[in-house]
Amino acid sequence: MELPAPLRQAVEQLLDNVPLATLKQASRTLSDRYRAEVRDGRLHMGDDVAAKAYLATRLPATYAAVRTSLEVLAHTLPDFAPRTMLDIGAGPGTVLWAAADQWTSIESATLLEASNAARKVGQTLAAGIDVPQVHWQAGDVTIDLAEMPAADLVTMAYVMDEIAPASLPRLIERLWQLTTGTLLVVEPGTPAGWQRILHARTRLIEIGASVAAPCPHHAPCPLAAPDWCHFSRRVARSRLHRLAKDAEVPWEDEKFIYLAASRTPRIAQEARVLAPPRTGSGKVALKLCQPGGIVSERLFTKRDGDIFKAARRLDWGDTLDLESV
């Protein structure tokens, strides 16, 4: 996946005069903070250099994870066409760009972000986005949601890992109160990220939300450690991206986990593919999370006819309707 051309060009312009050595050092510091899930009261993008390092090294992967999650949401709820959006912990507006690329129906968006540097960069980037009204708000996601407007689409991406666990249940409840249509939460595809999504999922189900994706059921998650649920999207690296990360290959794989909760009740029919398919001559094995709340590996062969033809076209994260094929 690549960034939309207007976003890519705006990022390149912002990074044009940043010395590569400065960008590399800031990128390493930022990466270390994300990887360690540091909660020291400081902002990951606390200054202009850190915000620009994010553009070079983290924005493409975050965009890809969110865009993929939104694609699944749009497929799952094809009638959902949000006009209003609220993004919590917006950074430089990564989620806004992904949502605007998915839905041309978005007319206004409110973005809450604590970092002055991230907001400044985001406002510059958003000058080229096709959303009529974009409102930036300064604020902490754990204490400044009281005055936030409700929205059709509420999003929070790569934020829960920065928040003390004790504050998360109340935050999730407040986000759901602000959601008139669908809430999307995205986290790193690590065991810890999966656990945070599981806690959010449990609380949302308790307060009446319907899970739209990726789970095809509302039962307790059937996976058990050391296994965990996550997905992956391949991200194209620009030349500057490779230089900033001292990387040689022109791509990277972003692992992520997400949860979409909707006010539209839904009875799922499809099973979700939870791992890369294993293929062989005339056969394909799929690890499937099924509507009944179980996970199993299913082997399909040519003798299975149409369902084999459907199964062999699937990738990690796709769905398969076991009943209708």
LINWOPE-V55246 format. One line per field, one symbol per residue. burial: b if it has 9 or more other C-alpha atoms within 8 Angstrom, else e. A space follows every 10 residues. Layout:
burial = ???
This chain:
burial = eebeeebbeb beeebeeeee ebbbebbbeb eebbeeeeee eeeebbbbbb bbbbbbbbbb bbbbbbbbbb bbbbeeeeee ebbbbbbbbb bbbbbbbbbb ebbeebbbbb bbbbbbbbbb bbbebbeebe beebebebbb beebbeeeeb bbbbbbbbbb bebeeebbbe bbbbbbebbb bbbbbbbbbb eebbebbbbb bebbbeeebb bbbbbbbbee eeeeeeebbb bbbbbbbeee bbbbbeeeeb ebbbbbbbbb bbbeeeeebb bbbbbebeee eebbbbbbbb bebebeeeeb bbeeeebbbb bbebebbebb bbeee
